[in-house]
Every structure is written in structure tokens, then in C-alpha cells.
Amino acid sequence: MTAPPPAPDPACAPPDPVTRRAARLVRWYPASWRARYGDEFTELLLAEFAERPRSWRRAADVARGGLVARLTGAGLTGHLREPSEQARAGLATAACSLAAFLIVGVAMWAQLAIGWEWAAPGAGAATAALVAMSAAAAFLAVLALLAAIPLTWSAARAFKTKTNKERPVRRSTLCALLGSGLVVIGSRHFANAWPGTGAHPALPHGFLPAGVAAFSWAGTLSVSSYWAHPGALAAFPAAEIAWMAVSPVAIVAAVVGVAGLVRRVGLSPRVLRYEAWLASAAAAAMAVFLAGACCWVLAEGSGPGLFHAGTIDIASLAVMMLALSTAQRATALARKSVLGPPPR
Amino acid sequence: MTAMAGNARRSAQEPDGLGRFGRYAGPATLILSSLAGGPKHGYALTKDVEEFAGVRLAPGTLYEALSRLEGQGLIEALESQDRRRPYRLTAAGALALRAHLDDQRRVADVGLRRLAGGWGTS
């Protein structure tokens, strides 16, 4: 006589279709929310399914709730519990928005700067646009350096202590360093290899030093309308196409690393106030940059050569507007959380 | 400014009031009113609110309000043996609910009184 086979462990059994459907809906929510409410929310969904198996209104409500939870996690609703948590989330989102803004904005700016090296613009609008965008970009670079000082200091301390608690900080730091390092090295390589500017980096060859324009062009090479024209793209050198594919990954790695640092590194309330002040100044500079870009596209967009605005420039303007409004919202909420409620 | 308007404005600005919940003040009031009768988990809350208010809170709306109420300290989660976690009203939540309902009652009283006087019904 043989022993009966052991009963299957319910914990190891594959989930039934209804449970899988509930799990799919719960995935609308961010991981941190799922860790806190996931189990009980799944139970509620299962009870709802038993009562009403199908409801598009319920699915839409869960999707909307998940998106709101994600916006809350990004510091865009002001409903996070701790003021410092709200400030960190808002600042990290502001940093990501600034990065998205600069990726498309610098591509546009480099196009104008290189166009000037070939031939000075004939109209005042393009000149005013380039001046405004250059001043705003220089100001943003200074703000980025000032913002990086306390972050770098805290990250260096995390490497020095080497405790397990600081491991996420070290991981974010490495991610930021690797990503930004790759962007700098690749941009330098392709800027030097490109005959379009060719001048010594320190010598003014137009409105701006040629090396700065070429570096910015190479760093944002992936922001290109050539993606929509595969035939023309295929004529590019293979290394350049590879760089167009790799550079966005490197940029994203750098941005994710910086955002992770902002969220995880130990910053005092005073430093958070300082960073929030810098973020507000950055939002103002973004508005100036965007005003310059709009000035060029609207007033001189039909100009010759590189001063001609295409569909990609219109799309870039839309991305910059969205990034600016996101950065302003995140910054305002971060400032509010570190400065406290207004006096009554 | 009338006394009623002053009270309503004060309630909306109070740190413990429900005015700051904006469009979630409705679900928040329903949830707090339900929990005033004792601790409940999510599905029990949905059924109770449906019974006494005739409103069915959708799961996303319910948990959006629950997480905000918990974050504000107006409700708290209890330990549970299974995956359904019950919530209960805190003292701060009871105060906030009472203030909010008092304001609503004042508005309802005025509205009913004026209806009775000007529209000939009672």
C-alpha cells in the first residue's frame, strides 16, 4: 500500500484568474503603496468581484486612484505624511523635470548656436532667443553646481561610513557617476569627431565657444527627427547611431541616480530649504529659457538652415512646457513643506 | 459675516477639520461616520456606507480617502490576523467629524427653515 500524495500547499498553488485580475489592478499603484495597502486592497477587490464580476467604472476608479498615489509619491499632491518626505519627493521630481526640460532644450539651443557659427541670424528674434536661452542655461548650470555641493558631501560621507543603511545612497551615487561619466565621455568623443564646428573649444566661433555648442549637440544627439526617417538615419556612421541609442540610457541613469540621492541621502531641514530655494530659482530660469525658445519658434521658425523650426521643435516646446509646470508644482509643494504653514 | 458663515469658514481652515480634504470631504465624512459605529475593514465600510447613505464608495476612492485620513491621524489601522485590516476612529477623528457634522447641520437647519417659510412646505 502506497501513501497518498501530499496535499498541495495553498501558498504554492498558482493564483486563480480572479486573484490574478485583482493583482493586475493593484499594479496601478506604486510599490510603496502596495507594500502598505496591497493585501487589504486585494481582499476588497476580491469581495467586490464576487458581488459584481465586471465593472469598467470600478476599473477606472482603481486606475485613477493608482495614478493619484503615484503623483503623491512624486510629491505632486502635497499629501505625503512627513514634511521632509514631501520636500525630498518634490525636489527629486523637480530634478527629473529639469533634466527632461534640458534634454530637449539643450538640443534646440545647440542647433541655434551651431547655426550661428555657420551664419549669423538675420533677424533680432533669433538673436534675442539665443541670448535668453544661453543666459538661462548658464544660470541653471551654476544652480546645478550649488545644488550638488551638499549632495556630494552627504554621498561622500555615505561611502566613508560603509554601513548597510547607506547602501542605497552608494548605489544611487554610482548610478549618477556612471551615467554622467558616460554622457561626458561620449559627448566629448562625438563633439571632437564632428567637422561641423571644428574650432578650438576655447575660441569663440560664433555666439558661443564652438566646443560648448558641439558638446551640447553631441550630448543630445538622440533628440533628432532622423528617427522618423530610417533611410537617412541608416547613412549615419554606425558609432553615431549607437551613441544615439546609448546616450539616452546614460542620461536616464544619471538622472535616476541624482533623484535617488535626493530622496535617500541624509539632508538637514536647513539644507532642504536651501535646495528648495535653488529649485525655485531653477524654475524661474526654465521659464526664461522657454520664453526664448518660444520667441525663436514663433517669430523666426521659418528662417533658413538651422534657424528653421521643425515639428520636433514644436514637440520640444510641448515637452518643456509640461516639464516646467511639473517642476513648478513640485517645487512649490517642497518649499511649502520645508517652510511650514503660512502664519495666521 | 453671519455666525454660520464664520463657523463654516473656521471649520474649513481648522487643522483638524475636514475642509482641507477638498473634494474628498464627502468620502472622508462617510468613512468617519461609519467608523464612529465601530472598527471596520474596507469591504465592511463599503457596505455600511451604502446602507446608511445610499452611496457606494469605489475601491480606489475608498483607499485614497483611507490613506489620507490615516496620514492625518484621524483614523488608525488595527492589527489583524488575516489580510483584511480593520480601521478605527481616533480621538482627533471624532473631534473633526463632530465639528464637520455640526457645520453641516447648521446649513441644513437654515435651508429647511427657509424652505418652510418661503415655499409653504415643512
Interface residues (C-beta under 8 A of the other chain):
Chain A: W33 R36 Y37 D39 E40 F41 T42 E43 L44 L45 A47 E48 R57 R58 D61 V62 A63 R64 G65 G66 V68 A69 H79 L80 R81
Chain B: H41 G42 Y43 T46 A58 P59 G60 T61 L62 Y63 E64 L66 S67 R68 G71 D82 R83 R84 R85
